[in-house]
């Protein structure tokens, strides 16, 4: 068996912040955990799987005693907000009905979609459904990520590639991917593409450089542990 660790889980609490930030007593914990799952599932289905296809790559949830705050990282903030804020108001109302709590939705814009692993994986998955040439597709995605400022990219697809009878694995890489370095900012995503001839798995690793104390593009939040922090060099 391969001894592998999830790149995000490896860094949680060291350089990466938790995606759900709240504390609950033992009696409430399970209920809130399931609620978090339902919120993520609902937001993903509403904004990513149906129009407006708003390219939401990450959902962070924060709770206080009175309020539930949902932070959406999206490459198309205009589609989430809607004309005069109508779409975000509808989303907030629906989430309040789903959870029975006071909800606040905040939008964080992704300035460079080509270096966001989830958005790259989703785009590859969509193209695979349309029977695109996977070799050319992976090469193009690697090149566009490197041009957008990534230090290294690795993309792996596995399944019945090109409709072949036997499933196989195909990997493309450019630059360096230091997976064992906690200080390295490695974005990882896994997407399942449901094609007409079976499910194809798409894995994307994007190395964006080392974390620094002056990290610019972090979540705008005052919650404890919300910011990733650089580890001190000895």
Secondary structure, DSSP 8 states (H G I E B T S, - for coil): ------HHHHHBTTTB--SEE----HHHHHHHHHHHHHHHHHHHIIIIISTT---EEEEEEEE-SSEEEEEEEES-HHHHH-GGGHHHHHHHHHHHHHHSSEEEEEEEE-S-GGG-HHHHHHHHHHHHHTT--HHHHHHHHHHHHHHTT-SEEEEEEEESGGG-SS-EEEEEEEE---TT-TTEEEEEEEEEEEETTEEEEEEEEEEEEE--SS--S-----STT-S-------
